[in-house]
Structures are given as structure tokens and as C-alpha cells.
Amino acid sequence: MKHPLEDLIEAKIVEAQKEGAFDNLVGMGKPLEPCDDPENILFSKVVRNHGGAPEFVVLGRELAQMRAELRETGDRTRRHEIMKEMSMMEAKIDIARKQFTR
């Protein structure tokens, strides 16, 4: 079924083309960037440009901090706690990675 605004939109695009609105655009004639998620490309680009990252990346950073703390900690009880936390974090990362690739 055709959307009621389709004809109006098409007419506006044709008019803009005739007026040269699409001439000399940035990136004209260059290939588009590859996209893993075409349905969410705009959202993904905004998130990436503002320092966002997939959950498994954020969790991976936390895991790296835990590993650093483990290296610096001499207390056996605390080391045991950190290793438990790391084990849980690795499971969370695995789940988040699987969710991301769906």
C-alpha cells in the first residue's frame, strides 16, 4: 500500500534535483561506509560519535579494571573476591556479545 505522502515527497525530491540541491554534496561519488546494522545506522552513528559503545565493550573495560586490581592486590581474600567477580563478568560479556550479534 502506498503512503499518502509518497507523491508529495517524490515531487519535492525532483524539484530539489532540478534546483541543484544535491549537486556537490560532501562525499559525492564516494562509496558508502559499510554498515552491519542498516536499520539502526543513524542511531548507531550518533551513539558512536558520542562515545557510546556496545554493552560487551563497556563490560570488557570493567573486566580490564578488575584484572588490574587483581594484579595490584596482595590480600588473598580480596583476590578471591575479584576472581569471582571476573568470572561473573566474563559470563555477562559472553551474553552481551551474543545479544549484540543477533
Number of C-alpha atoms within 10 A of each C-alpha: 3 6 6 8 9 10 11 10 11 11 12 12 14 13 12 13 12 11 10 10 12 12 11 9 8 8 8 10 8 7 7 8 6 7 10 10 11 10 9 10 12 11 12 17 11 11 13 12 10 8 7 13 13 14 16 20 14 12 18 17 12 14 20 12 13 18 16 11 14 19 10 10 13 10 9 10 9 13 18 12 12 18 14 11 14 19 13 13 18 15 12 16 19 15 13 16 15 11 11 11 8 5
